[in-house]
Amino acid sequence: MAASGTSVAVSHVGRIRANNQDSGYAGTQLFVVADGMGGHAGGDVASAIALKRVMEADKEYASANDAEFALHASLIAANSILAETVFEHPELTGMGTTVSAILRSGNELAIAHIGDSRIYLLRNGSLKQITADHTFVQRLVDSGRITQEEAAVHPRRSVLMRVLGDVDASPEIDTTVHDVLPGDRWLLCSDGLSSYVSDEKIEVVLTGLANTGQAADRLVKESLDQGAPDNVTVVLVDIDDTPDSSASPVMIVGSAALPLSFEAETGRRPLRLPTLLLHPLKSTQQEDSHFEPESEEYLDELILEDRRRARRRRTTWLVGAAIIVLVIIAALFVGYRVTQTHYYVGSDGQTVAIYRGIEQDIGPISLHSVYQQTSIQLNDLSSYAKQSVVATISADNLGDAKRIVQRLSSGSQ
């Protein structure tokens, strides 16, 4: 029995980007998200070219293994087309795109994936990420060098290790086959969603909204509410096996929905691979990251650089902390010395005494001490004078304090 259902594709340019470099497709059997890179006149072209080639795989297959082979072949073909396009249009040098796609065949589906767009499965109310990001920080996480929490704020979290483009004639593409169950909800999205909306929030939206279109729109809104500095594209597929269920209309969104145009811009400097533009970092500014080919030498270099950065950061933190501690100690010392220039008259048990400092304590540190003990008994003072001494009498200086004591002595005789 072939499972059917409803699907939708939604794409938004975001609040910062000038153009949409994402492309999305919700077909009859095939569903795709592509996130382009390469600057203003490259990313949109790359994702559109790749999507239009992969779309040709949207047909019935005898088995999920056949669908898996067809998906892999279509991505390799798209990679070749991108390389040929760059050869014919040098101004597009360095353009590339991620691609995440699912192709259904009966009660199974095939997945093909390269880059950092993602595929999620919501089954029985639980969300699971199916694909693995082909990023530098994910390699660090997989090798146990950093945690997922550290990866989320890593300065190189947007460096991609694998994409389609004019980089590698035979890129490594992840392909798998999964079963399909009624009630499954499959989500494909660009990193414009996954980088700014947590998996927990995505799960809440997908479990809380049954309507496919409303759920997809809500996910895009969640990204926009976070500032959406990047393009955001969502393709949502609901699996259903009810007899009256019918396939949703084919939808193409993003740059692939527009006429393909990539004329060279006047004065535009060709992009080079080391500075290839990709997704912005999580900030309100458009800080672009880049793609680097996956190689052990480059990974080792990045890891060493990361360690050096960590050491510098740790050293800077320690030096800063030491300076702060020294400043606090100096401030306390100066403050203490200032308090010791003050005097007041008070009681020391049953007698009158001159105190140096102020009548306050900071934790276990006393800011006053007896400077001079007198022989004046409190009980020899008048009621008013006694109350004044117990409450302490402030003095402008040591001489003033001694004059106060003399007056008290004269009054007690």
ChimeraX attribute file (.defattr): number of C-alpha atoms within 10 A of each C-alpha:
attribute: neighborCount
match mode: 1-to-1
recipient: residues
	/A:1	6
	/A:2	11
	/A:3	19
	/A:4	24
	/A:5	21
	/A:6	20
	/A:7	27
	/A:8	26
	/A:9	28
	/A:10	23
	/A:11	26
	/A:12	25
	/A:13	21
	/A:14	21
	/A:15	16
	/A:16	15
	/A:17	16
	/A:18	11
	/A:19	18
	/A:20	24
	/A:21	34
	/A:22	36
	/A:23	38
	/A:24	34
	/A:25	30
	/A:26	28
	/A:27	22
	/A:28	21
	/A:29	21
	/A:30	25
	/A:31	31
	/A:32	28
	/A:33	34
	/A:34	38
	/A:35	36
	/A:36	33
	/A:37	30
	/A:38	29
	/A:39	21
	/A:40	17
	/A:41	20
	/A:42	23
	/A:43	30
	/A:44	30
	/A:45	30
	/A:46	35
	/A:47	32
	/A:48	28
	/A:49	24
	/A:50	31
	/A:51	29
	/A:52	17
	/A:53	16
	/A:54	25
	/A:55	20
	/A:56	12
	/A:57	19
	/A:58	19
	/A:59	15
	/A:60	16
	/A:61	17
	/A:62	9
	/A:63	15
	/A:64	23
	/A:65	17
	/A:66	14
	/A:67	28
	/A:68	23
	/A:69	15
	/A:70	21
	/A:71	27
	/A:72	23
	/A:73	15
	/A:74	21
	/A:75	25
	/A:76	22
	/A:77	18
	/A:78	22
	/A:79	27
	/A:80	19
	/A:81	19
	/A:82	27
	/A:83	24
	/A:84	13
	/A:85	21
	/A:86	20
	/A:87	13
	/A:88	11
	/A:89	13
	/A:90	12
	/A:91	20
	/A:92	29
	/A:93	24
	/A:94	27
	/A:95	33
	/A:96	35
	/A:97	34
	/A:98	28
	/A:99	31
	/A:100	27
	/A:101	29
	/A:102	29
	/A:103	26
	/A:104	28
	/A:105	25
	/A:106	17
	/A:107	17
	/A:108	18
	/A:109	21
	/A:110	25
	/A:111	27
	/A:112	26
	/A:113	30
	/A:114	27
	/A:115	27
	/A:116	29
	/A:117	27
	/A:118	26
	/A:119	25
	/A:120	19
	/A:121	19
	/A:122	19
	/A:123	16
	/A:124	10
	/A:125	15
	/A:126	12
	/A:127	20
	/A:128	14
	/A:129	13
	/A:130	16
	/A:131	22
	/A:132	17
	/A:133	20
	/A:134	23
	/A:135	21
	/A:136	23
	/A:137	27
	/A:138	23
	/A:139	17
	/A:140	17
	/A:141	16
	/A:142	12
	/A:143	10
	/A:144	10
	/A:145	13
	/A:146	15
	/A:147	14
	/A:148	14
	/A:149	9
	/A:150	14
	/A:151	19
	/A:152	15
	/A:153	12
	/A:154	14
	/A:155	14
	/A:156	17
	/A:157	18
	/A:158	25
	/A:159	23
	/A:160	25
	/A:161	23
	/A:162	26
	/A:163	29
	/A:164	32
	/A:165	30
	/A:166	21
	/A:167	20
	/A:168	14
	/A:169	13
	/A:170	11
	/A:171	17
	/A:172	15
	/A:173	20
	/A:174	15
	/A:175	19
	/A:176	16
	/A:177	18
	/A:178	14
	/A:179	13
	/A:180	20
	/A:181	15
	/A:182	15
	/A:183	15
	/A:184	18
	/A:185	26
	/A:186	23
	/A:187	25
	/A:188	30
	/A:189	30
	/A:190	29
	/A:191	24
	/A:192	28
	/A:193	27
	/A:194	18
	/A:195	20
	/A:196	19
	/A:197	19
	/A:198	13
	/A:199	16
	/A:200	10
	/A:201	12
	/A:202	21
	/A:203	17
	/A:204	14
	/A:205	17
	/A:206	24
	/A:207	17
	/A:208	11
	/A:209	13
	/A:210	12
	/A:211	12
	/A:212	20
	/A:213	17
	/A:214	13
	/A:215	20
	/A:216	25
	/A:217	16
	/A:218	16
	/A:219	23
	/A:220	23
	/A:221	17
	/A:222	19
	/A:223	24
	/A:224	22
	/A:225	12
	/A:226	15
	/A:227	16
	/A:228	26
	/A:229	24
	/A:230	33
	/A:231	30
	/A:232	31
	/A:233	32
	/A:234	31
	/A:235	28
	/A:236	24
	/A:237	26
	/A:238	21
	/A:239	19
	/A:240	21
	/A:241	15
	/A:242	11
	/A:243	8
	/A:244	8
	/A:245	13
	/A:246	13
	/A:247	13
	/A:248	15
	/A:249	11
	/A:250	15
	/A:251	17
	/A:252	24
	/A:253	23
	/A:254	27
	/A:255	27
	/A:256	24
	/A:257	14
	/A:258	12
	/A:259	9
	/A:260	12
	/A:261	9
	/A:262	15
	/A:263	10
	/A:264	14
	/A:265	11
	/A:266	6
	/A:267	6
	/A:268	9
	/A:269	11
	/A:270	14
	/A:271	18
	/A:272	13
	/A:273	17
	/A:274	12
	/A:275	14
	/A:276	19
	/A:277	25
	/A:278	25
	/A:279	26
	/A:280	20
	/A:281	19
	/A:282	20
	/A:283	12
	/A:284	14
	/A:285	10
	/A:286	14
	/A:287	13
	/A:288	16
	/A:289	21
	/A:290	19
	/A:291	27
	/A:292	20
	/A:293	17
	/A:294	17
	/A:295	10
	/A:296	9
	/A:297	9
	/A:298	13
	/A:299	17
	/A:300	11
	/A:301	12
	/A:302	14
	/A:303	16
	/A:304	12
	/A:305	12
	/A:306	15
	/A:307	12
	/A:308	12
	/A:309	13
	/A:310	12
	/A:311	12
	/A:312	12
	/A:313	12
	/A:314	12
	/A:315	12
	/A:316	12
	/A:317	12
	/A:318	12
	/A:319	12
	/A:320	12
	/A:321	12
	/A:322	12
	/A:323	12
	/A:324	12
	/A:325	12
	/A:326	12
	/A:327	12
	/A:328	12
	/A:329	12
	/A:330	12
	/A:331	12
	/A:332	12
	/A:333	12
	/A:334	11
	/A:335	12
	/A:336	17
	/A:337	13
	/A:338	12
	/A:339	17
	/A:340	15
	/A:341	13
	/A:342	19
	/A:343	27
	/A:344	26
	/A:345	27
	/A:346	24
	/A:347	24
	/A:348	17
	/A:349	10
	/A:350	12
	/A:351	16
	/A:352	25
	/A:353	26
	/A:354	24
	/A:355	26
	/A:356	23
	/A:357	20
	/A:358	19
	/A:359	17
	/A:360	11
	/A:361	10
	/A:362	7
	/A:363	6
	/A:364	6
	/A:365	9
	/A:366	13
	/A:367	17
	/A:368	19
	/A:369	15
	/A:370	16
	/A:371	14
	/A:372	12
	/A:373	13
	/A:374	13
	/A:375	10
	/A:376	20
	/A:377	18
	/A:378	22
	/A:379	12
	/A:380	15
	/A:381	19
	/A:382	13
	/A:383	10
	/A:384	8
	/A:385	17
	/A:386	19
	/A:387	15
	/A:388	14
	/A:389	22
	/A:390	16
	/A:391	12
	/A:392	18
	/A:393	17
	/A:394	18
	/A:395	19
	/A:396	11
	/A:397	13
	/A:398	18
	/A:399	11
	/A:400	15
	/A:401	21
	/A:402	18
	/A:403	12
	/A:404	18
	/A:405	20
	/A:406	13
	/A:407	10
	/A:408	21
	/A:409	17
	/A:410	11
	/A:411	12
	/A:412	15
	/A:413	8
